Amino acid sequence: MFTQADIDELKKAIATGALRVRYADGREVQYRTLAEMRETLTIMQAEVTPASSGNSRGFLASF
């Protein structure tokens, strides 16, 4: 399971051009390419912030 902290660390690595990331839980990952990092970031973001399933209800204020 990924966390927002994992996302932040990966984004920081992408921004600096580093291919090695050390996550808060002690895991260290060596990515091969920037494309691999971006793909992993997309997966992380989807897990941490899942898309709305359409079951949420919106409220409209009336005056």
PQR file with spaces between the fields and no chain letter, atoms N, CA, C, O and H, PARSE charges and radii, in Angstrom:
ATOM       1  N    MET     1       0.848   -1.173    0.000 -0.4000 1.5000
ATOM       2  CA   MET     1       0.000    0.000    0.000 -0.0000 2.0000
ATOM       3  C    MET     1       0.898    1.243    0.000  0.5500 1.7000
ATOM       4  O    MET     1       1.895    1.301    0.719 -0.5500 1.4000
ATOM       5  N    PHE     2       0.537    2.203   -0.793 -0.4000 1.5000
ATOM       6  CA   PHE     2       1.309    3.435   -0.900 -0.0000 2.0000
ATOM       7  C    PHE     2       0.701    4.525   -0.037  0.5500 1.7000
ATOM       8  O    PHE     2      -0.477    4.473    0.318 -0.5500 1.4000
ATOM       9  H    PHE     2      -0.273    2.156   -1.377  0.4000 1.0000
ATOM      10  N    THR     3       1.521    5.514    0.296 -0.4000 1.5000
ATOM      11  CA   THR     3       1.074    6.649    1.094 -0.0000 2.0000
ATOM      12  C    THR     3       1.376    7.942    0.345  0.5500 1.7000
ATOM      13  O    THR     3       2.091    7.947   -0.657 -0.5500 1.4000
ATOM      14  H    THR     3       2.478    5.556    0.007  0.4000 1.0000
ATOM      15  N    GLN     4       0.816    9.035    0.853 -0.4000 1.5000
ATOM      16  CA   GLN     4       1.117   10.340    0.267 -0.0000 2.0000
ATOM      17  C    GLN     4       2.602   10.652    0.406  0.5500 1.7000
ATOM      18  O    GLN     4       3.182   11.295   -0.469 -0.5500 1.4000
ATOM      19  H    GLN     4       0.235    9.031    1.667  0.4000 1.0000
ATOM      20  N    ALA     5       3.218   10.204    1.488 -0.4000 1.5000
ATOM      21  CA   ALA     5       4.662   10.416    1.679 -0.0000 2.0000
ATOM      22  C    ALA     5       5.459    9.711    0.580  0.5500 1.7000
ATOM      23  O    ALA     5       6.466   10.243    0.112 -0.5500 1.4000
ATOM      24  H    ALA     5       2.747    9.682    2.199  0.4000 1.0000
ATOM      25  N    ASP     6       5.019    8.517    0.163 -0.4000 1.5000
ATOM      26  CA   ASP     6       5.679    7.805   -0.939 -0.0000 2.0000
ATOM      27  C    ASP     6       5.590    8.623   -2.224  0.5500 1.7000
ATOM      28  O    ASP     6       6.569    8.752   -2.959 -0.5500 1.4000
ATOM      29  H    ASP     6       4.201    8.084    0.543  0.4000 1.0000
ATOM      30  N    ILE     7       4.416    9.168   -2.481 -0.4000 1.5000
ATOM      31  CA   ILE     7       4.212    9.995   -3.670 -0.0000 2.0000
ATOM      32  C    ILE     7       5.134   11.207   -3.634  0.5500 1.7000
ATOM      33  O    ILE     7       5.766   11.544   -4.635 -0.5500 1.4000
ATOM      34  H    ILE     7       3.621    9.063   -1.883  0.4000 1.0000
ATOM      35  N    ASP     8       5.206   11.856   -2.484 -0.4000 1.5000
ATOM      36  CA   ASP     8       6.046   13.044   -2.348 -0.0000 2.0000
ATOM      37  C    ASP     8       7.516   12.721   -2.594  0.5500 1.7000
ATOM      38  O    ASP     8       8.215   13.482   -3.263 -0.5500 1.4000
ATOM      39  H    ASP     8       4.692   11.582   -1.671  0.4000 1.0000
ATOM      40  N    GLU     9       7.991   11.594   -2.055 -0.4000 1.5000
ATOM      41  CA   GLU     9       9.394   11.196   -2.251 -0.0000 2.0000
ATOM      42  C    GLU     9       9.680   10.902   -3.719  0.5500 1.7000
ATOM      43  O    GLU     9      10.721   11.296   -4.245 -0.5500 1.4000
ATOM      44  H    GLU     9       7.424   10.976   -1.512  0.4000 1.0000
ATOM      45  N    LEU    10       8.762   10.216   -4.372 -0.4000 1.5000
ATOM      46  CA   LEU    10       8.967    9.895   -5.781 -0.0000 2.0000
ATOM      47  C    LEU    10       8.949   11.160   -6.633  0.5500 1.7000
ATOM      48  O    LEU    10       9.752   11.296   -7.556 -0.5500 1.4000
ATOM      49  H    LEU    10       7.917    9.896   -3.944  0.4000 1.0000
ATOM      50  N    LYS    11       8.047   12.078   -6.333 -0.4000 1.5000
ATOM      51  CA   LYS    11       8.007   13.352   -7.064 -0.0000 2.0000
ATOM      52  C    LYS    11       9.303   14.131   -6.884  0.5500 1.7000
ATOM      53  O    LYS    11       9.815   14.731   -7.829 -0.5500 1.4000
ATOM      54  H    LYS    11       7.395   11.967   -5.583  0.4000 1.0000
ATOM      55  N    LYS    12       9.826   14.115   -5.666 -0.4000 1.5000
ATOM      56  CA   LYS    12      11.082   14.811   -5.391 -0.0000 2.0000
ATOM      57  C    LYS    12      12.223   14.209   -6.223  0.5500 1.7000
ATOM      58  O    LYS    12      13.042   14.938   -6.784 -0.5500 1.4000
ATOM      59  H    LYS    12       9.410   13.627   -4.898  0.4000 1.0000
ATOM      60  N    ALA    13      12.267   12.893   -6.295 -0.4000 1.5000
ATOM      61  CA   ALA    13      13.303   12.226   -7.082 -0.0000 2.0000
ATOM      62  C    ALA    13      13.161   12.559   -8.563  0.5500 1.7000
ATOM      63  O    ALA    13      14.153   12.829   -9.241 -0.5500 1.4000
ATOM      64  H    ALA    13      11.602   12.301   -5.840  0.4000 1.0000
ATOM      65  N    ILE    14      11.942   12.541   -9.057 -0.4000 1.5000
ATOM      66  CA   ILE    14      11.705   12.877  -10.462 -0.0000 2.0000
ATOM      67  C    ILE    14      12.172   14.301  -10.748  0.5500 1.7000
ATOM      68  O    ILE    14      12.812   14.554  -11.769 -0.5500 1.4000
ATOM      69  H    ILE    14      11.136   12.322   -8.506  0.4000 1.0000
ATOM      70  N    ALA    15      11.856   15.219   -9.860 -0.4000 1.5000
ATOM      71  CA   ALA    15      12.217   16.628  -10.057 -0.0000 2.0000
ATOM      72  C    ALA    15      13.724   16.850  -10.059  0.5500 1.7000
ATOM      73  O    ALA    15      14.218   17.753  -10.734 -0.5500 1.4000
ATOM      74  H    ALA    15      11.336   15.013   -9.031  0.4000 1.0000
ATOM      75  N    THR    16      14.455   16.034   -9.309 -0.4000 1.5000
ATOM      76  CA   THR    16      15.906   16.221   -9.217 -0.0000 2.0000
ATOM      77  C    THR    16      16.685   15.326  -10.169  0.5500 1.7000
ATOM      78  O    THR    16      17.902   15.463  -10.295 -0.5500 1.4000
ATOM      79  H    THR    16      14.053   15.300   -8.761  0.4000 1.0000
ATOM      80  N    GLY    17      15.992   14.411  -10.840 -0.4000 1.5000
ATOM      81  CA   GLY    17      16.660   13.522  -11.781 -0.0000 2.0000
ATOM      82  C    GLY    17      17.273   12.285  -11.145  0.5500 1.7000
ATOM      83  O    GLY    17      17.995   11.541  -11.808 -0.5500 1.4000
ATOM      84  H    GLY    17      15.003   14.300  -10.738  0.4000 1.0000
ATOM      85  N    ALA    18      16.994   12.061   -9.878 -0.4000 1.5000
ATOM      86  CA   ALA    18      17.526   10.882   -9.185 -0.0000 2.0000
ATOM      87  C    ALA    18      16.712    9.653   -9.571  0.5500 1.7000
ATOM      88  O    ALA    18      15.489    9.730   -9.695 -0.5500 1.4000
ATOM      89  H    ALA    18      16.407   12.666   -9.340  0.4000 1.0000
ATOM      90  N    LEU    19      17.379    8.532   -9.760 -0.4000 1.5000
ATOM      91  CA   LEU    19      16.687    7.292  -10.088 -0.0000 2.0000
ATOM      92  C    LEU    19      16.518    6.384   -8.875  0.5500 1.7000
ATOM      93  O    LEU    19      15.842    5.358   -8.958 -0.5500 1.4000
ATOM      94  H    LEU    19      18.372    8.470   -9.659  0.4000 1.0000
ATOM      95  N    ARG    20      17.120    6.748   -7.763 -0.4000 1.5000
ATOM      96  CA   ARG    20      17.018    5.959   -6.531 -0.0000 2.0000
ATOM      97  C    ARG    20      16.164    6.724   -5.529  0.5500 1.7000
ATOM      98  O    ARG    20      16.366    7.917   -5.306 -0.5500 1.4000
ATOM      99  H    ARG    20      17.669    7.581   -7.695  0.4000 1.0000
ATOM     100  N    VAL    21      15.206    6.018   -4.928 -0.4000 1.5000
ATOM     101  CA   VAL    21      14.297    6.639   -3.966 -0.0000 2.0000
ATOM     102  C    VAL    21      14.315    5.831   -2.675  0.5500 1.7000
ATOM     103  O    VAL    21      14.208    4.605   -2.697 -0.5500 1.4000
ATOM     104  H    VAL    21      15.042    5.048   -5.109  0.4000 1.0000
ATOM     105  N    ARG    22      14.450    6.528   -1.553 -0.4000 1.5000
ATOM     106  CA   ARG    22      14.336    5.885   -0.243 -0.0000 2.0000
ATOM     107  C    ARG    22      13.021    6.373    0.366  0.5500 1.7000
ATOM     108  O    ARG    22      12.825    7.568    0.585 -0.5500 1.4000
ATOM     109  H    ARG    22      14.537    7.524   -1.536  0.4000 1.0000
ATOM     110  N    TYR    23      12.125    5.417    0.632 -0.4000 1.5000
ATOM     111  CA   TYR    23      10.816    5.738    1.172 -0.0000 2.0000
ATOM     112  C    TYR    23      10.857    5.753    2.694  0.5500 1.7000
ATOM     113  O    TYR    23      11.792    5.232    3.302 -0.5500 1.4000
ATOM     114  H    TYR    23      12.285    4.446    0.453  0.4000 1.0000
ATOM     115  N    ALA    24       9.845    6.350    3.304 -0.4000 1.5000
ATOM     116  CA   ALA    24       9.797    6.554    4.756 -0.0000 2.0000
ATOM     117  C    ALA    24       9.897    5.253    5.547  0.5500 1.7000
ATOM     118  O    ALA    24      10.419    5.247    6.662 -0.5500 1.4000
ATOM     119  H    ALA    24       9.085    6.773    2.811  0.4000 1.0000
ATOM     120  N    ASP    25       9.405    4.155    4.985 -0.4000 1.5000
ATOM     121  CA   ASP    25       9.444    2.877    5.708 -0.0000 2.0000
ATOM     122  C    ASP    25      10.778    2.151    5.552  0.5500 1.7000
ATOM     123  O    ASP    25      10.928    1.017    6.008 -0.5500 1.4000
ATOM     124  H    ASP    25       8.981    4.159    4.080  0.4000 1.0000
ATOM     125  N    GLY    26      11.743    2.802    4.908 -0.4000 1.5000
ATOM     126  CA   GLY    26      13.073    2.226    4.765 -0.0000 2.0000
ATOM     127  C    GLY    26      13.330    1.532    3.434  0.5500 1.7000
ATOM     128  O    GLY    26      14.473    1.202    3.118 -0.5500 1.4000
ATOM     129  H    GLY    26      11.621    3.723    4.537  0.4000 1.0000
ATOM     130  N    ARG    27      12.282    1.310    2.655 -0.4000 1.5000
ATOM     131  CA   ARG    27      12.477    0.695    1.338 -0.0000 2.0000
ATOM     132  C    ARG    27      13.314    1.616    0.471  0.5500 1.7000
ATOM     133  O    ARG    27      13.167    2.837    0.521 -0.5500 1.4000
ATOM     134  H    ARG    27      11.353    1.579    2.911  0.4000 1.0000
ATOM     135  N    GLU    28      14.187    1.028   -0.318 -0.4000 1.5000
ATOM     136  CA   GLU    28      14.954    1.802   -1.283 -0.0000 2.0000
ATOM     137  C    GLU    28      14.774    1.147   -2.645  0.5500 1.7000
ATOM     138  O    GLU    28      14.973   -0.057   -2.802 -0.5500 1.4000
ATOM     139  H    GLU    28      14.306    0.036   -0.359  0.4000 1.0000
ATOM     140  N    VAL    29      14.397    1.954   -3.620 -0.4000 1.5000
ATOM     141  CA   VAL    29      14.118    1.431   -4.953 -0.0000 2.0000
ATOM     142  C    VAL    29      14.992    2.157   -5.963  0.5500 1.7000
ATOM     143  O    VAL    29      15.099    3.383   -5.943 -0.5500 1.4000
ATOM     144  H    VAL    29      14.236    2.932   -3.492  0.4000 1.0000
ATOM     145  N    GLN    30      15.618    1.382   -6.847 -0.4000 1.5000
ATOM     146  CA   GLN    30      16.406    1.940   -7.941 -0.0000 2.0000
ATOM     147  C    GLN    30      15.578    1.770   -9.212  0.5500 1.7000
ATOM     148  O    GLN    30      15.358    0.646   -9.664 -0.5500 1.4000
ATOM     149  H    GLN    30      15.531    0.386   -6.863  0.4000 1.0000
ATOM     150  N    TYR    31      15.123    2.866   -9.784 -0.4000 1.5000
ATOM     151  CA   TYR    31      14.349    2.820  -11.019 -0.0000 2.0000
ATOM     152  C    TYR    31      15.304    2.840  -12.202  0.5500 1.7000
ATOM     153  O    TYR    31      16.405    3.383  -12.106 -0.5500 1.4000
ATOM     154  H    TYR    31      15.302    3.779   -9.418  0.4000 1.0000
ATOM     155  N    ARG    32      14.888    2.253  -13.314 -0.4000 1.5000
ATOM     156  CA   ARG    32      15.752    2.192  -14.496 -0.0000 2.0000
ATOM     157  C    ARG    32      15.625    3.433  -15.366  0.5500 1.7000
ATOM     158  O    ARG    32      16.598    3.893  -15.963 -0.5500 1.4000
ATOM     159  H    ARG    32      13.993    1.812  -13.392  0.4000 1.0000
ATOM     160  N    THR    33      14.401    3.973  -15.428 -0.4000 1.5000
ATOM     161  CA   THR    33      14.154    5.110  -16.316 -0.0000 2.0000
ATOM     162  C    THR    33      13.171    6.086  -15.682  0.5500 1.7000
ATOM     163  O    THR    33      12.458    5.754  -14.735 -0.5500 1.4000
ATOM     164  H    THR    33      13.610    3.599  -14.943  0.4000 1.0000
ATOM     165  N    LEU    34      13.156    7.279  -16.222 -0.4000 1.5000
ATOM     166  CA   LEU    34      12.176    8.276  -15.799 -0.0000 2.0000
ATOM     167  C    LEU    34      10.761    7.794  -16.133  0.5500 1.7000
ATOM     168  O    LEU    34       9.824    8.032  -15.371 -0.5500 1.4000
ATOM     169  H    LEU    34      13.735    7.548  -16.991  0.4000 1.0000
ATOM     170  N    ALA    35      10.613    7.128  -17.255 -0.4000 1.5000
ATOM     171  CA   ALA    35       9.297    6.604  -17.645 -0.0000 2.0000
ATOM     172  C    ALA    35       8.781    5.606  -16.613  0.5500 1.7000
ATOM     173  O    ALA    35       7.593    5.604  -16.287 -0.5500 1.4000
ATOM     174  H    ALA    35      11.374    6.935  -17.874  0.4000 1.0000
ATOM     175  N    GLU    36       9.665    4.765  -16.102 -0.4000 1.5000
ATOM     176  CA   GLU    36       9.271    3.802  -15.071 -0.0000 2.0000
ATOM     177  C    GLU    36       8.824    4.531  -13.801  0.5500 1.7000
ATOM     178  O    GLU    36       7.870    4.116  -13.142 -0.5500 1.4000
ATOM     179  H    GLU    36      10.629    4.766  -16.366  0.4000 1.0000
ATOM     180  N    MET    37       9.510    5.603  -13.470 -0.4000 1.5000
ATOM     181  CA   MET    37       9.147    6.390  -12.287 -0.0000 2.0000
ATOM     182  C    MET    37       7.777    7.036  -12.468  0.5500 1.7000
ATOM     183  O    MET    37       6.955    7.031  -11.552 -0.5500 1.4000
ATOM     184  H    MET    37      10.284    5.940  -14.005  0.4000 1.0000
ATOM     185  N    ARG    38       7.541    7.587  -13.643 -0.4000 1.5000
ATOM     186  CA   ARG    38       6.249    8.231  -13.919 -0.0000 2.0000
ATOM     187  C    ARG    38       5.108    7.216  -13.889  0.5500 1.7000
ATOM     188  O    ARG    38       4.019    7.521  -13.404 -0.5500 1.4000
ATOM     189  H    ARG    38       8.209    7.592  -14.387  0.4000 1.0000
ATOM     190  N    GLU    39       5.351    6.026  -14.402 -0.4000 1.5000
ATOM     191  CA   GLU    39       4.334    4.975  -14.371 -0.0000 2.0000
ATOM     192  C    GLU    39       4.027    4.577  -12.925  0.5500 1.7000
ATOM     193  O    GLU    39       2.868    4.394  -12.554 -0.5500 1.4000
ATOM     194  H    GLU    39       6.236    5.778  -14.796  0.4000 1.0000
ATOM     195  N    THR    40       5.073    4.446  -12.121 -0.4000 1.5000
ATOM     196  CA   THR    40       4.891    4.109  -10.710 -0.0000 2.0000
ATOM     197  C    THR    40       4.136    5.219   -9.989  0.5500 1.7000
ATOM     198  O    THR    40       3.273    4.940   -9.156 -0.5500 1.4000
ATOM     199  H    THR    40       6.015    4.595  -12.422  0.4000 1.0000
ATOM     200  N    LEU    41       4.450    6.464  -10.298 -0.4000 1.5000
ATOM     201  CA   LEU    41       3.756    7.597   -9.690 -0.0000 2.0000
ATOM     202  C    LEU    41       2.260    7.551  -10.006  0.5500 1.7000
ATOM     203  O    LEU    41       1.432    7.791   -9.128 -0.5500 1.4000
ATOM     204  H    LEU    41       5.151    6.690  -10.974  0.4000 1.0000
ATOM     205  N    THR    42       1.921    7.246  -11.238 -0.4000 1.5000
ATOM     206  CA   THR    42       0.518    7.140  -11.635 -0.0000 2.0000
ATOM     207  C    THR    42      -0.194    6.051  -10.839  0.5500 1.7000
ATOM     208  O    THR    42      -1.328    6.240  -10.397 -0.5500 1.4000
ATOM     209  H    THR    42       2.594    7.051  -11.951  0.4000 1.0000
ATOM     210  N    ILE    43       0.464    4.921  -10.658 -0.4000 1.5000
ATOM     211  CA   ILE    43      -0.111    3.815   -9.884 -0.0000 2.0000
ATOM     212  C    ILE    43      -0.304    4.231   -8.432  0.5500 1.7000
ATOM     213  O    ILE    43      -1.348    3.970   -7.835 -0.5500 1.4000
ATOM     214  H    ILE    43       1.385    4.767  -11.017  0.4000 1.0000
ATOM     215  N    MET    44       0.718    4.883   -7.869 -0.4000 1.5000
ATOM     216  CA   MET    44       0.631    5.337   -6.471 -0.0000 2.0000
ATOM     217  C    MET    44      -0.533    6.305   -6.286  0.5500 1.7000
ATOM     218  O    MET    44      -1.325    6.168   -5.354 -0.5500 1.4000
ATOM     219  H    MET    44       1.566    5.094   -8.354  0.4000 1.0000
ATOM     220  N    GLN    45      -0.627    7.282   -7.181 -0.4000 1.5000
ATOM     221  CA   GLN    45      -1.674    8.293   -7.063 -0.0000 2.0000
ATOM     222  C    GLN    45      -3.059    7.667   -7.185  0.5500 1.7000
ATOM     223  O    GLN    45      -3.983    8.078   -6.482 -0.5500 1.4000
ATOM     224  H    GLN    45       0.017    7.394   -7.938  0.4000 1.0000
ATOM     225  N    ALA    46      -3.217    6.690   -8.055 -0.4000 1.5000
ATOM     226  CA   ALA    46      -4.511    6.024   -8.217 -0.0000 2.0000
ATOM     227  C    ALA    46      -4.893    5.259   -6.955  0.5500 1.7000
ATOM     228  O    ALA    46      -6.069    5.178   -6.602 -0.5500 1.4000
ATOM     229  H    ALA    46      -2.466    6.355   -8.625  0.4000 1.0000
ATOM     230  N    GLU    47      -3.894    4.697   -6.278 -0.4000 1.5000
ATOM     231  CA   GLU    47      -4.184    3.943   -5.059 -0.0000 2.0000
ATOM     232  C    GLU    47      -4.492    4.863   -3.882  0.5500 1.7000
ATOM     233  O    GLU    47      -5.391    4.584   -3.089 -0.5500 1.4000
ATOM     234  H    GLU    47      -2.938    4.763   -6.565  0.4000 1.0000
ATOM     235  N    VAL    48      -3.751    5.952   -3.773 -0.4000 1.5000
ATOM     236  CA   VAL    48      -3.926    6.863   -2.640 -0.0000 2.0000
ATOM     237  C    VAL    48      -5.171    7.719   -2.806  0.5500 1.7000
ATOM     238  O    VAL    48      -5.860    8.005   -1.827 -0.5500 1.4000
ATOM     239  H    VAL    48      -3.021    6.178   -4.417  0.4000 1.0000
ATOM     240  N    THR    49      -5.469    8.131   -4.035 -0.4000 1.5000
ATOM     241  CA   THR    49      -6.628    8.982   -4.306 -0.0000 2.0000
ATOM     242  C    THR    49      -7.493    8.322   -5.368  0.5500 1.7000
ATOM     243  O    THR    49      -7.455    8.725   -6.530 -0.5500 1.4000
ATOM     244  H    THR    49      -4.909    7.899   -4.830  0.4000 1.0000
ATOM     245  N    PRO    50      -8.276    7.312   -4.986 -0.5600 1.5000
ATOM     246  CA   PRO    50      -9.096    6.628   -5.989  0.2800 2.0000
ATOM     247  C    PRO    50     -10.147    7.555   -6.593  0.5500 1.7000
ATOM     248  O    PRO    50     -10.667    8.449   -5.925 -0.5500 1.4000
ATOM     249  N    ALA    51     -10.440    7.327   -7.845 -0.4000 1.5000
ATOM     250  CA   ALA    51     -11.453    8.136   -8.534 -0.0000 2.0000
ATOM     251  C    ALA    51     -12.815    7.889   -7.907  0.5500 1.7000
ATOM     252  O    ALA    51     -13.105    6.800   -7.411 -0.5500 1.4000
ATOM     253  H    ALA    51     -10.017    6.601   -8.387  0.4000 1.0000
ATOM     254  N    SER    52     -13.621    8.902   -7.943 -0.4000 1.5000
ATOM     255  CA   SER    52     -14.978    8.778   -7.402 -0.0000 2.0000
ATOM     256  C    SER    52     -15.749    7.747   -8.214  0.5500 1.7000
ATOM     257  O    SER    52     -15.676    7.727   -9.443 -0.5500 1.4000
ATOM     258  H    SER    52     -13.385    9.786   -8.346  0.4000 1.0000
ATOM     259  N    SER    53     -16.472    6.911   -7.531 -0.4000 1.5000
ATOM     260  CA   SER    53     -17.241    5.870   -8.213 -0.0000 2.0000
ATOM     261  C    SER    53     -18.587    6.384   -8.702  0.5500 1.7000
ATOM     262  O    SER    53     -19.366    5.630   -9.286 -0.5500 1.4000
ATOM     263  H    SER    53     -16.532    6.927   -6.533  0.4000 1.0000
ATOM     264  N    GLY    54     -18.862    7.645   -8.469 -0.4000 1.5000
ATOM     265  CA   GLY    54     -20.133    8.206   -8.895 -0.0000 2.0000
ATOM     266  C    GLY    54     -21.222    8.056   -7.843  0.5500 1.7000
ATOM     267  O    GLY    54     -22.356    8.483   -8.060 -0.5500 1.4000
ATOM     268  H    GLY    54     -18.230    8.257   -7.993  0.4000 1.0000
ATOM     269  N    ASN    55     -20.889    7.457   -6.712 -0.4000 1.5000
ATOM     270  CA   ASN    55     -21.875    7.263   -5.655 -0.0000 2.0000
ATOM     271  C    ASN    55     -21.940    8.433   -4.685  0.5500 1.7000
ATOM     272  O    ASN    55     -22.814    8.479   -3.819 -0.5500 1.4000
ATOM     273  H    ASN    55     -19.968    7.110   -6.535  0.4000 1.0000
ATOM     274  N    SER    56     -21.020    9.377   -4.828 -0.4000 1.5000
ATOM     275  CA   SER    56     -21.047   10.513   -3.908 -0.0000 2.0000
ATOM     276  C    SER    56     -22.188   11.442   -4.295  0.5500 1.7000
ATOM     277  O    SER    56     -22.552   11.556   -5.465 -0.5500 1.4000
ATOM     278  H    SER    56     -20.310    9.340   -5.532  0.4000 1.0000
ATOM     279  N    ARG    57     -22.727   12.084   -3.310 -0.4000 1.5000
ATOM     280  CA   ARG    57     -23.846   12.982   -3.562 -0.0000 2.0000
ATOM     281  C    ARG    57     -23.387   14.415   -3.399  0.5500 1.7000
ATOM     282  O    ARG    57     -22.719   14.762   -2.425 -0.5500 1.4000
ATOM     283  H    ARG    57     -22.431   11.991   -2.359  0.4000 1.0000
ATOM     284  N    GLY    58     -23.748   15.234   -4.351 -0.4000 1.5000
ATOM     285  CA   GLY    58     -23.445   16.647   -4.257 -0.0000 2.0000
ATOM     286  C    GLY    58     -24.624   17.385   -3.652  0.5500 1.7000
ATOM     287  O    GLY    58     -25.760   16.915   -3.708 -0.5500 1.4000
ATOM     288  H    GLY    58     -24.291   14.953   -5.143  0.4000 1.0000
ATOM     289  N    PHE    59     -24.352   18.516   -3.089 -0.4000 1.5000
ATOM     290  CA   PHE    59     -25.404   19.318   -2.486 -0.0000 2.0000
ATOM     291  C    PHE    59     -25.444   20.662   -3.183  0.5500 1.7000
ATOM     292  O    PHE    59     -24.403   21.253   -3.471 -0.5500 1.4000
ATOM     293  H    PHE    59     -23.429   18.898   -3.044  0.4000 1.0000
ATOM     294  N    LEU    60     -26.624   21.132   -3.449 -0.4000 1.5000
ATOM     295  CA   LEU    60     -26.817   22.421   -4.085 -0.0000 2.0000
ATOM     296  C    LEU    60     -27.556   23.307   -3.101  0.5500 1.7000
ATOM     297  O    LEU    60     -28.673   23.002   -2.681 -0.5500 1.4000
ATOM     298  H    LEU    60     -27.469   20.652   -3.215  0.4000 1.0000
ATOM     299  N    ALA    61     -26.922   24.395   -2.746 -0.4000 1.5000
ATOM     300  CA   ALA    61     -27.557   25.317   -1.800 -0.0000 2.0000
ATOM     301  C    ALA    61     -28.624   26.124   -2.533  0.5500 1.7000
ATOM     302  O    ALA    61     -28.418   26.570   -3.662 -0.5500 1.4000
ATOM     303  H    ALA    61     -26.015   24.642   -3.087  0.4000 1.0000
ATOM     304  N    SER    62     -29.740   26.299   -1.888 -0.4000 1.5000
ATOM     305  CA   SER    62     -30.780   27.149   -2.470 -0.0000 2.0000
ATOM     306  C    SER    62     -31.132   28.226   -1.456  0.5500 1.7000
ATOM     307  O    SER    62     -31.194   27.981   -0.251 -0.5500 1.4000
ATOM     308  H    SER    62     -29.908   25.937   -0.971  0.4000 1.0000
ATOM     309  N    PHE    63     -31.357   29.399   -1.968 -0.4000 1.5000
ATOM     310  CA   PHE    63     -31.636   30.543   -1.092 -0.0000 2.0000
ATOM     311  C    PHE    63     -32.962   31.149   -1.429  0.5500 1.7000
ATOM     312  O    PHE    63     -33.372   32.124   -0.801 -0.5500 1.4000
ATOM     313  H    PHE    63     -31.307   29.598   -2.946  0.4000 1.0000
